[in-house]
Amino acid sequence: MNIKVTKHAIRRYRERLFDFSSSNEQVAKILQNISTMGKMIQPKPNFAENCFEIKYKGISIVIIEELDTRVIITCLGEDSYRKWIKTEGVRLKISQRILFIA
Protein backbone atom coordinates (compact mmCIF):
# COMPACT_ATOMS: atom_id res chain seq x y z
CA MET A 1 0.00 0.00 0.00
CA ASN A 2 1.27 3.45 -0.96
CA ILE A 3 1.12 6.03 1.86
CA LYS A 4 1.35 9.76 1.15
CA VAL A 5 1.79 12.42 3.82
CA THR A 6 0.61 15.99 3.22
CA LYS A 7 2.59 19.04 4.31
CA HIS A 8 -0.43 20.03 6.37
CA ALA A 9 -0.21 16.75 8.34
CA ILE A 10 3.48 17.35 9.08
CA ARG A 11 2.78 20.92 10.19
CA ARG A 12 -0.09 19.81 12.44
CA TYR A 13 2.06 17.04 13.96
CA ARG A 14 4.70 19.60 14.90
CA GLU A 15 2.14 22.04 16.35
CA ARG A 16 0.10 19.50 18.28
CA LEU A 17 2.96 17.37 19.62
CA PHE A 18 5.38 20.28 20.09
CA ASP A 19 8.08 18.50 18.05
CA PHE A 20 10.00 21.18 16.19
CA SER A 21 13.38 19.42 16.16
CA SER A 22 12.57 16.38 13.98
CA SER A 23 13.10 16.59 10.23
CA ASN A 24 10.17 16.40 7.80
CA GLU A 25 11.28 12.90 6.78
CA GLN A 26 11.26 11.69 10.40
CA VAL A 27 7.79 13.14 11.01
CA ALA A 28 6.52 11.58 7.77
CA LYS A 29 7.86 8.17 8.87
CA ILE A 30 6.12 8.51 12.24
CA LEU A 31 2.83 9.40 10.56
CA GLN A 32 3.21 6.49 8.12
CA ASN A 33 3.80 4.11 11.04
CA ILE A 34 0.65 5.38 12.75
CA SER A 35 -1.24 4.80 9.50
CA THR A 36 -0.05 1.21 9.07
CA MET A 37 0.02 0.03 12.69
CA GLY A 38 -2.89 2.02 14.09
CA LYS A 39 -6.49 1.07 14.67
CA MET A 40 -9.38 2.71 12.82
CA ILE A 41 -11.36 4.56 15.46
CA GLN A 42 -14.22 6.07 13.50
CA PRO A 43 -15.18 7.22 10.04
CA LYS A 44 -15.11 10.93 9.36
CA PRO A 45 -17.89 12.43 7.26
CA ASN A 46 -17.13 13.07 3.60
CA PHE A 47 -18.92 12.54 0.31
CA ALA A 48 -17.09 9.31 -0.64
CA GLU A 49 -17.14 7.68 2.82
CA ASN A 50 -13.43 6.93 2.60
CA CYS A 51 -12.13 9.16 5.41
CA PHE A 52 -11.12 7.64 8.76
CA GLU A 53 -9.54 8.53 12.07
CA ILE A 54 -6.68 6.19 13.02
CA LYS A 55 -5.03 6.01 16.43
CA TYR A 56 -1.73 4.45 17.49
CA LYS A 57 0.09 4.95 20.80
CA GLY A 58 -2.30 7.76 21.73
CA ILE A 59 -1.74 9.82 18.56
CA SER A 60 -4.64 10.27 16.15
CA ILE A 61 -4.47 11.05 12.44
CA VAL A 62 -7.07 11.41 9.69
CA ILE A 63 -6.60 9.56 6.40
CA ILE A 64 -8.37 9.27 3.08
CA GLU A 65 -8.23 5.80 1.61
CA GLU A 66 -8.34 5.30 -2.15
CA LEU A 67 -7.82 1.95 -3.91
CA ASP A 68 -4.22 1.14 -2.93
CA THR A 69 -3.27 4.57 -1.53
CA ARG A 70 -3.67 6.20 1.85
CA VAL A 71 -3.29 9.95 2.14
CA ILE A 72 -2.63 11.30 5.63
CA ILE A 73 -4.41 14.65 5.63
CA THR A 74 -3.95 15.81 9.22
CA CYS A 75 -2.70 14.93 12.67
CA LEU A 76 -5.14 15.45 15.52
CA GLY A 77 -2.52 15.01 18.25
CA GLU A 78 -2.53 13.10 21.52
CA ASP A 79 -5.59 12.58 23.68
CA SER A 80 -4.31 14.95 26.37
CA TYR A 81 -3.76 17.74 23.80
CA ARG A 82 -7.19 17.24 22.26
CA LYS A 83 -8.87 17.37 25.67
CA TRP A 84 -6.89 20.47 26.66
CA ILE A 85 -7.62 22.35 23.42
CA LYS A 86 -11.34 21.66 23.74
CA THR A 87 -11.48 23.21 27.24
CA GLU A 88 -9.16 26.09 26.31
CA GLY A 89 -11.17 26.74 23.15
CA VAL A 90 -14.31 27.18 25.23
CA ARG A 91 -12.51 29.56 27.59
CA LEU A 92 -11.12 31.59 24.69
CA LYS A 93 -14.55 31.91 23.08
CA ILE A 94 -16.11 33.00 26.36
CA SER A 95 -13.36 35.53 27.10
CA GLN A 96 -13.57 36.95 23.56
CA ARG A 97 -17.31 37.46 23.94
CA ILE A 98 -16.77 39.27 27.22
CA LEU A 99 -14.10 41.49 25.65
CA PHE A 100 -16.33 42.35 22.71
CA ILE A 101 -19.41 42.99 24.85
CA ALA A 102 -17.65 45.25 27.34
N, C-alpha and C positions, 0 to 999 in steps of 0.2 A: 504494500500500500504506500502510495506517495503522500507525504505530509508536507504541507506548505505553511509557513508562519508569516503572518503579516507584520509590517512595521508597527502598526497600531498595537498588536498583541505584545510585542517586545517592549514598547513604550509603557503600556499599562502594567506589565510585569515589574518593570523597574519602579514605577510610581507606587504600586500597591504592595510590593514586598521590600521597598526601600533598598534595592540592590543596584547601586549605580557604579559598582566597580567591575562587574562581569562584562565580558565582551558580548557583542550582539550574537556571535556564533554560540557562545556558552548558553546564553538565555534561550536561543532557538532550540538547542539540544534539550534543555530542561523542559521546555514546552512540548517538544516532540515526545519526550518520555512520558509526560503526563497524558498526552493524547493516546499513546499506545498501551500504557500500563494502567491507566485510570478506569474508573467505573462510570458508566453513564448514569447520571443522577436524574435528569428530567429533560424532556424536550422543551425547546424554546419556540415560541410562536413565530412562524414565518409562512410564506405562501406555499412553499414546496414541502414543508414538514420534514426537512432534513437538517435541522439545527438542534444541537444538543449541548447540555452542560455536562462536562466530565470533571471528575474530582480524583485526585491522587495525592496522598500524604498531606491532606488538608488544603491543597491549592486547587481552585476551580478555574476552568477555562471554558470557552464557548467555541464550538466547532461547527462547520458546515460540511456535511458528508455528501460527496458526489461520486458515483460509480466506484472508481478505485483511488480517489483522492480525498484527503481530509484537509480542510483549510482552517487553521486556528485564527479566529477573528479577534478574540480579546481574552484577556486574563482578568478574572474577577477577584483574585487575591485569596488570602487565607480566611478562614472562618472568623477569626478574631478581628481582622481588619474590616470585613464586611459588616459585622455586628457593630463595631465602633463607628463606621461611617454612617450607618443608618441612624444611630442616636445623635451623632454630631450634626448630621444633615437636618434633623428635626430642630435641633437647637439653633442652627444657623438661620433656618427659615423663620423661626419664631423671633429671633433677635432682629432680623432684617425688617420684619413687619413692625416691630416696636419702633425701630429707628425711623422708618418711613412715616409712621402714624404721628410720632411726636413732633 
